[in-house]
């Protein structure tokens, strides 16, 4: 028994790709602009972002106390044998926004897009928590490696995981739909 492959004509494929780009670009642009907008320091939006970053710091501190009992959190700062501050560019939100924008822009049933986006956000959040903890431990034990791990290695790992997750989602959806259209 042979599996039947559905192929689309090139024009139909180009239209589908264009539809994806026309959904993805504005979605990602609006979400990134909203996240990186220079909100007033005392405003509600800035307080929400700072609270989110504090939650990251507090979550990392819970894990890090197993390695460094002196760890404590003050706002967005993790303080112990090594000190670090969690800021907007340390939360993987840019990659998360791009992943969610890509998933919601893909042609798939809304329920599956919602589940995939939720799983992707959770996966990247856990990975970023691991990243924060590892950077603390590297800073504590091998500070000469911190810059490379922080600026080169971890951003690439997070991006590769997000891209792989999206490709996995699209592969699953194409198989479910029986076609290779976005």
Secondary structure, 3 states (H helix, E strand, C coil): CCCCCCCCCHHHHHHHHHHHHHHHHHHHHHHHHHHHCCCCCCCHHHHHHHHHHHHHHHHHHHHHCCCCCCCEEECCEEECCCCEECCHHHCCHHHHHHHHHHHHHCCCCHHHHHHHHHHHHHHHHHHHHHHHHHHHHHHHHCHHHHHHHHHHHHHHHHHHHHHHHHHHHHHHHHHHHCCCCC
